[in-house]
Amino acid sequence: MTISPLAPDSFPQLPEIEGVRFASGATGVKYQDRKDVMLAELAAGTAIAGVFTRSSTRSAPVLDCQAKLGGSSVDRAAILVNSGNSNAFTGSAGEKSVDAICNTVAESTEVPKARIFTASTGVIGERLPHEKITENVAGLAASLSSSGIEDAANAIMTTDTFAKGSSAEVLIDGKTVKIAGIAKGSGMIAPDMATMLVYIFTDAKIEQPALQALLGALTDQTFNCITVDSDTSTSDSLMVAATGASGVDVTDSAGFTQALHGVMLDLAHQVVRDGEGATKFVEVKVTGAASDAEARQVGLSIANSPLVKTAIAGEDPNWGRVVMAIGKSGAQADRDLLSIKFGDVLVAENGWVSPGYSEEAGAEHMKQQDILISVDLGIGGGIGTVWTCDLTHGYITINADYRS
């Protein structure tokens, strides 16, 4: 597999989070000779928050996690994730697979079943051969280690070309609070979550309701502002686990909020940089909209347009396609008020191409690996930013052959 040209140089060194241990292994659910399952064990007292896909065909693991969130944080907890099969659109068989996995994890770890969360990612509509997972759970439980997060990040990948990790440390009341997160995601990525699995761990102390509210707010600023192909998955899961081991209460802490936002945004950007077939990382910044919601509406219309994305892939500064995408967005816009920039190059204003614009200057920006498209609608104070990637032949190749 060719690694995305937008990938970081290496997997980052993530801090160990007290109260969290990991294990990973190869079960052969779909992939041969590679790790495809990870288990995380969380200390007693860990608060767990989550946000999930709003797809009406969401998977059995997602439904089970949603039902379990908000319960008591007294007991230990566990998360088990498999790749290669999403256990989605599998009817009652999907529910039985989740139940079997949770029962086995409970037996091997002595974690209460109500505190076991599972996720599956991969092909939709094929029954999960959960026996391949359950027969390996005891071995996973026996090999749990506080240093196994990188292997866990590798185990949850599907069409990803690189494992994704991010971390932060913040000083609060003279004590250090640590955050470490991993993610998978490459295609079927669109707001309302995406075909992403994201797990973030921290030793901060915070009650579950407060953590849930914080996660929801930060998701709208990060993972719900990315798109690769406008498709929303059946399996999106984003969970944050706070063990409280640092003893530092971060409720209403601006420093912790900023640090968690940074980790989430970094992971979201890495998902876009690993977009299937991607060669360009694209930021679409919209200002001057009637509202923030309409700014994001315009941004997503541009970011999801196949015509815009293919022009970027071809390094073609075809600003007419941006005009088209603004017009079709459904948001309030006025031809004579809006302006468009590629990077620092003013492309269009006052209802026409800018007098100082040159095609050469626009093309030069399009040759860059990181592209910025700025639109000012000139109507109000609404702002929004969306991140996406280009659309290349590589995307077609990957998805045409995905099941074969």
N, C-alpha and C positions, 0 to 999 in steps of 0.2 A: 504494500500500500504506500502510495506517495504521500508524504506529509504535506499539509497545506503550506503554501509559500508565506502565509500570514501567521504561521505558528510561532510561538516564543522559542527561544533557543533551547530551552530545557524545562523540565518540570521544576517548579520552585521548591525550595526547602521550606516545608511547612512545620510550624511548631507542634510539639505534642500537646494535646489538650488533656489535662488531668480529668479522669473520669470517663475517658473514651478509649476503647480498644478495638482493633480491626483484625479481620482475617479475610483471606480471599483464596479461591481455588478454581480448578477447571472441572466442570461437570459434563461438558459435551452437549448442552441443551441445543445449540446450533453450531457453535464454532468448535473446531478441533484444535487441540494443542495450544490453547490460550485460556487465561483465566476469564471466567464468565459469571462468577458469583462472589458477592462480598457480604460479610457479616460485620455489623458494628454493635458493640455492647456498651450501654450507657449506665453510669452509676445511679444508685438510688437517689431520688430527689431531683433528677434531671427534668427540666421543663421542656416540652416539645411543642413547637408550633409548625403549621404547614399551610401551604396554599397549593391548589391543584387545578388541573384543567377543568374548564367549564363545558367541555364537550358533552353532548347528550348521549354519546356512546362510550363514555369513559370506562376504563377497565375495572375488573374485579378488585385488584389491589388498591386502586385509587378509592373506590367506594368503601373498602374496608378501613383504609387509613382515615378517611373523612369521618367514619362512624366512631373511630377510637379517639380522635383528637379531643382535647379538653378534659380528659379524665384525670384521675389522681396522679400526682407526680411523685408519690412516696416511694414506689417500688423501682427497681432497675428496669431498663427498657432495652429493646434490641431492634435493629433495622436489618433486613435481609433484602438484597437486590440481585436480580439475575438479568443478564443480557441475552439477546438472541431470539427471544419470544416474549411478546408483550402481554400474554394472557388477557387479551382484549377481544371482545365479540366472540366469546367462547361459552356463553350461556351458563347453565348451572355447573358445568365442568370447571369453569374459571373459579367459581366460588369454592368448589371442593378442593381445588389446587391451593388456593390461599389458606384454607382451613388446614390442609395437610401440612403445609410448610410451617404455619404458626404453631401447630401442635408439636411438630418435631423440634423446632427452635425452643419451645417452652420446655420440652423434656431434656434437651441437651444443655440448656443454660440456666434452668430454673427461674427464668423470667416469666412473669404472669402473661398469659395469652393476650390480655387486654392491653398490654404494653409492647406488643410486637407489631412492627409496621413493615410491610413488604412493598416491593415495587418490581415491575417487570418491564423490559423495553426490548423492542424488536418487531418481528413480523406479527401483524394483526390477523386474527381469525384462525389461528392454528392452536390446537390444544397444547397447553404447557405440559411437557413430560416431567411433572414435578418429582417423580421418583428419582430422577437423576440428581435433583437438588437435595432431597431429604436424606438420601443415603450418604451424603457428604457433610451434613450439618454437624454431626458429632466431631468430625475431624476439624472443621472450621472452629468450633467452640474450643477445642483443645489447643488451637494455635493462635488464639487471640493475643494481640500485641499492641502496645501503645504507639509503636512506630510503623504500623502497616498502612498508613493512609494513601501512600503513592500506589501501592499494589491495588488498593480498593478503587482508586480512580481509574486504573487501567481495566479493572474487571467489569465496570459498568458501561464501557464503550460499545457502540454498535458500528455505524459507518464513520465514527470519529477517526481522525487521522492522528490526533495527539490527546493525551490525558490532560485534564484541566484542573488546575489548583490555584488557590490564592489565600493569602493570610494577612493579618494585621495584628499589631499590638498597640494598646493604648494605655496611658497612665491615668488612673482615676484615684483620687485621694491618696496618692503616693504608692499605689499598688498597680502592678501590671495585669491587664486583662488580655487574654489571647483569643484570637479567632482564626479558624482554619476551615476552608471549604473546598469541596470538589464538585465537578459537574460533568455531565455528558450531554451532547447535543450537536447536531450537524445538519440534519435536514428535518422537514416537517416542523419548521420553526416559525411561529407567529404569536403575536400577543394573545392574551388569555392563557398565558403560559405556552408551552410548545412541547415538542418531543424531547423534553429535557428531564433529566433527573439531577437535582441539586441537593447536596447535603452539606450543611454548615454547622460547625461545632464550636462552642465557646465555653470557657470556664467562668463566664459571668454569672451573677446571681440575679434572676428576674422571674417573676411569677408568670405562669402560662398565659393568662389573659393579656397582660402587658406585652409579652413577647409576640403574641399573635397579632395584636394591633400594630406593633412596630413592623413586623414582617409584611403585613398587608400593605402598609403605606410605602415601604421601600420597594416592594415588588412592582408597584405601579410606576416607579421612577427608573427601574432597571430592566428586569426580565420582561415586563409587559411593554417595553419600548424597543424590542428587537424583532426582526423578521428576516428570515432567509428566503422563504418561498410562499408565504401567506397561508400555509396549512397548519391547522391546530391539531395536535395529537390527542389520542385517547388516553395517554399515560403520563402526562406532565405531573411531576411531583417536586415540590421544593419544601424542604424541611430544615428547621433550625433547632438544634438541641443545646440547651444551656445547663451545664452540669452544676454550676454554683460553686465549684471547687476553689475558686479564687477568693471567695467570701466577699467580693465587691458587688454591692447592689447597683445595677446600672439603670434601674427604672428612672426614666426622664433624664438620662445622661446624654447630653449633646455629643460628648466625645465618643461614647460607644455607638450612638446612632450613626455618626459620621464614619466611624471605622467599619461598621457592618455594611453601610451603604457602599463604601469603597470596595469591599470584598465582593459584594453582590454585583456591582457594576463591572468589575474586572472579569468575573466569571461569565457574565452576560456577553461582554465584548469577545471573550475567547470563543464562546459558542458561535458568534457571527464570523469570527476569523477562521473557524473551521467549517463554515458553510460548505455544503457539498459542491465541489468544483470551484470554490471561490478563489479569485486572484486579487480582488480589491475589497478593502474595508471602507464602507461608505457611511458618513454621518450626514443626516438630513436635519438641518436646523431651521425651524420655522418661527418667525416673529411677526408681530403686528396683526395677529388673528383676532377675531371677535371674542374668543375665549381660549383658554388653555386646551380645552377638549377639541375645539375646531383646529387648533394648531397641530395637535397630534393627528387629527383626522387627515389633514393635508399631508403631513409628514409620512404617514403610512401609505397614502395613495401614491406618493412618489416612490417610496421605498419598495412597494409591492408591484410596481408596474414592470411587466416583462420588457416593455420597450425601453424604459429608462435603464433597467438593469443590463440589458444586452448592449445598449449604447456604451455604458460604462465598461463592459467587458471588452468592447472593441475600441476603447479609448477615443470614442467619438463624442465631442462636446455638443451633442444634439439637444440644445436647450428647448426646442419646440416640444420635445417629449415631456419635459418638466412642466411646461405650460399646459399641455394636455392633461397631465396627472393632477395638477391643481384644479383645473376646470371640472374634472369628473368626480372630485372628492366629495361633493355635496356640501362642503363648507362655504361660507360667505367669502366671495372674492370679487375683485374689480380689476379688469384688465388694465386700466389706466393708473392704478395705484400700486400694483405689485412690482417688486424687483427681484431679480435672480442673480446669484453669484456662484461661480465655480471657484472655490478657494477665495483668494483676494480679488479675483477678476470679476468686475461688474459686467454681466452679460446682457441683461434686459432691464428696462425701466420705462415708465410713462407709456406703457402700451406698445412698446416696440423695442428692437434691439438697441442697446446703449450706443451712442455715437462713438465712444472711445473703444468699443469692443473689437478685438481681432480674433479670428478663428484660431490663429497660431497660439495665442495666449491661453485660450480655453483648452486647446488640445494638449498644451504643455502640462496643465494641471491634471488632465485625465491620464497622463502617463504615470502619475504618482501611484504608490501602493495604497495610500490613505487618501480618500476623496472626501471633500466637503462641498455639499450643496446647500446654499443658504437662500431662503425665500423670505422676503418681508412682504406681507399682504397689505400693509398700510391702512389697516382698518381699526385696530384696537390694540390692547395690551397683551393679548394671549400669546404664549410662547410654548414650544414643545420641541423635543429632540428625539429622533428615531435613528437606530443604527441598523444597517443592512449590509449586504455584499452584492457583488455582480452575479450575473447569470450566464454560465458558460456551457460549452458542450459537455464538460465534466459532470455537471448536474444530471444531464440526460443519461449519460453512460452509467453513473452510479445507480440511479433509480430504475432504469430499464432492466438492469441485471440483478436487482436487490434480492429477489427470492431464489435466483437460480445458482 
